[in-house]
Amino acid sequence: MPENPAADRPITLLLVDDHPVVRDGLRGMFAAAPGFEVLGEAESGPEGVELAQRLRPDVILMDLRMPGGGGVAAIAELSRRGLPAKVLVLTTYDTDTDTLPAIEAGATGYLLKDAPRDELFTAVRAAAAGRTVLSPAVATRLVTQVRNPRPAGPSSDSPLSARELEVLRLVAKGASNREIARILFVSEATVKTHLTHLYAKLAVNDRAAAVATGYERGILG
C-alpha cells in the first residue's frame, strides 16, 4: 500500500481562509501545479468543517484567525467528527498562543503564509501522507516550549484554560453566548459554564469586568 494517499490520483484540497484574495491565490497556485485538485473554499471555521464533511478532502489548508469562527475550534471539531482530512495550518501568526493550541487540537502541520511555493507543495504532500510539517520558526518555538514550559496555576501569565481564553476573547469582541456556542461548536450551557469558571478565576462578576481584567492583566492582547 503506497504511503502517499495521492500516489495514483491528485491530492484533494479544501481552502479555509476569510480573505478571498488569499483563497484565489492558493487556488491558482495549486491549479497550475500537477498532482493537486482544489475541491472547495470556505471563509470560516464552521463553514470549513461542514464542507470537509461533505467533500472529504485529503488536506485542509486552514487559517487560524477568522471572524466567522477560528481555525483551532474547527480543527478540534474535525477531530471530534473523526474526519480523515489532514489539517495544514497556513497563517501569518507564529506565536505560542496560536501554534500550540492548533497542534494540540490535531493539526498535522503549521506553515507561515510567506513560505515559498515549493515548500508549500512539499508540505501538502507530506501532510497527505500523514507526516508532521512545521516551519523552522514554529519548530523552534515548540522546542523552546517543551524545554521551558510555563508554570501552571495562578503564577502563570494566564490562569485560564485554552477554551476559557477562547471564550473570553470572543466576549471581548462582543459575541453573545449563542454566537460563541456556534463558533466553538458547543452548547450555550457549556459557554455559560466556561464563563462561570473564568469569572471565578478572574474574581469578577460580569462580562465587562472580565474583559477589563483580561486587558489589565495582559491576558487579552
N, C-alpha and C positions, 0 to 999 in steps of 0.2 A: 504494500500500500504506500503510495507516494506521500512524503512528508508535507508537501505543499498541496492544499486542497484545490488549488487552481492550476495544477500541473497540466491538465488537458483541457482547460477552459479558462476564460478570463476571470480575474478576481473581481467579485462584485462589491460595489461600494455604496454607502449612504453618507451624504454630506450633511452635517448638522452645525449650522452657524447662523447667527442672526444678521450677518451682513451679506446682502445679495452679491456685492462685488467680489467678496471672498469666495462665495459658492460658485459664481461664474468663472472665476479664475481657476479654481480647483477642477471644475468640470471640464474646462477647456484643456487644462494640463493633462488630465487623465485620458481625455478623448484622443489626444494626439499621440499617446503612448500605447504601444501594443500590450495586450495582456490585462487590460483593465476595462471595467464597464460600470458606469455610474447608474445606479437604479433609481435614485431619487434624492430629494433635498428636503431639509426641514429647517425652520428658523428658531426652534426652541427645543428644550429637552423633552417635554411631554409629547410634542409632535414627532420628534425623532424616535421615541420609544414605540409609538403607535405604527410608524412607518416600518421600523425594524421588525415588528411583529408580523406585518403584512408582507414585506418584501424579502425578508430573510437574507440580508447581505452577508458577505464573508467578513467585511471590515467596515466599521463605522468611524469616520473622521469626526471627532466631537470637540466643539469649542466648549469652554467652561463657563464663561460668564455671559448669560443671555437673559434679556428682560423677561421673556415668557416662561422661564424655567431653566435652571442651570444644569451644567453637564454632570456634576458629581451625583446629584439626585437621580438623573437619568441613567447613569452607569449603574448605580445601585439597583434601580428598578429593572434594568435589563437582566442583571444577575438574578434578581428575585424571580423573574418570569422564566428563567432558565433558557434564555435565547442564546444561541451558539455564537453569535457575531462577536468578533474581537473588536475592542474599542481602542482606537489610537487617538489620544488627546492631541489636538493641534491648536495651540493657543499662543498668545503673546506674553503670558504670565509664567514665571518660573519660581515664584515664591513658595516657601514651605507651606503656607496656608492653602495654596492651590494644589501643589504637587502631591503631597502625602494623602489628603482625602480622596483624590482621584484614583490613586493607585490602590488605596485601601478599599475603595468601592468596587474595584475589579478591572480597572483599565489595564490593557496589555502593554501599552506604551505611551510615551509622553514626548512630543516634539514641539519645538517652538516654530512659529509661523515664518520665521526668517530662514528656516532650513533650506538648503539647496534642493532643487528639483530631484536630482538623482538620489539624494539622501532620503527624500520623502518616498520615492518609488521603492527603494530598498526596504524602508521601514514598513511600508504597507505589505510587501511580500513576506517579510519576516513575521508581521502580526498575523497574517493569514495562515502562516504555518505554525502559529502558536508560540512564537518566540517573543520574549520581552524586548522592547525597544525603548531606550532612553537617550535623550540628547545629552551631550557631555556635561552641560551646565546642570541639568536635572540630576544626573547620576552623581555628580559631586555633592549636591545638596543632600541627596538621600544618604550617602556615605557619612556625611557630617552629622546628619540627624541620628543615624544609628550609633555612631561613636559618642555623640554628645547629646543624649536625649534631654529634653526639657523636664524639669521636675514636675511631678504631678501634684494636684491638690491646690490649696489656697496660695502657695508660694509661686505658682506658675503665672505666666502672663495673663492667662485667661482661665477662670475656674469653670468655664462652661464646656460641655461636651461638644463634639463637632456638630451634632444635629441641633443642639440648643443654640450654638453660634449661628447656624444657618437660619434658624427661626428668628433670632434677634436681628440679623441683617435684613431679613425680609420685613420685619416690623419697622425697622428704620427707614425702609423705602415706602412705608405707608400701606403695606399689604394687609388685607383683612385675614381673619382666621381661615375663612373659606378659600381665599386665594392662596394662602400658604399651604393649606392642605392639598390643593390641586397641584401646586408646583413641586411639592415634596412627595407626592403620591402616598399621603397618609390621610387618616380621618381627622375631622375637626376636633374630635375628642382628644386625639393624640397631640394635636397642636396645643390645645389648652393645657394638657399635662406638661408639655415642654415649657410652656410659658410659666406655669406654676413653679416648676423646678428652677428656671433661670431667675424668676423674681426672688426666690428664696436665697439663691447663691449670690445675687447682687444686692440683697437686702433692700428691695424696693417693692412697691405695691401696685404699680400700673405700667402700661406700655411706655408712656412718655418718660417716666423716671428710669425705666430700664434702658431706653435708648440714650438718655442723657448720661447715665452712669457708664454705659458702654463706651461712649466717646471720651468721657473724662478719664477712664482707666486705660484707654488705649486698646480696648478690645475691638472696637469698631474703628476702622481706619478711614 
